């Protein structure tokens, strides 16, 4: 139903039903009102779906750009690691270790580039289902680290906060 169209309440005219009482007219008015509300609810739901679709597309676009930036950073780190191994030419075991790490980073960068956001999401979800304890412990540790960071950033550099308020 278009927004400019609004159905008129289906009232029973007194001349069409001379024996109809007020209760029947009121019931017809309620039915008409119910139909109007249902129509508005359907239209609101349709607009809501449209807004959700638009938001989802924007989020996917943002994630795709961030994903490409992350892949590029991983590739650059692998190149930097590989160039730094030239210093270890006299130590082949150390050089092989860093070369292997650079290879792994290049594979990770390529994997990030080729996968979609939904692939990453599905993998994270399946990992959370396989190892819920690991996820819980990781979340707990991240919370502790965040609390320590917040606590450390709220203290003045000299130590005691009470001394800064004394005049």
LINQUI-V365228 format. One line per field, one symbol per residue. phi: phi as a letter, one per 30 degrees, with the letter a starting at -180 (. if undefined). psi: psi as a letter, one per 30 degrees, with the letter a starting at -180 (. if undefined). A space follows every 50 residues. Layout:
BEGIN
phi=???
psi=???
END
This chain:
BEGIN
phi=.ddddbddddccddddbdcdcddddddddddddddddddddddddddddd dddddddddddddddddddddddddddddddddddddcddbddddddddd ddddddddddddddccddddddddddddddbddddddddddddddddddd ddddddddjdddddcdc
psi=klffkjkkkiljkefeiffkleeeeeeeeeeeeeeeeeeeeeeeeeeeee eeeeeeeeeeeeeeeeeeeeeeeeeeeeeeeefffffgffieeeeeeeee eeeeeeeeeeeeeflleeeeeeeeeeeeeeifeeeeeeeeeeeeeeeeee eeffklffdkfefffk.
END
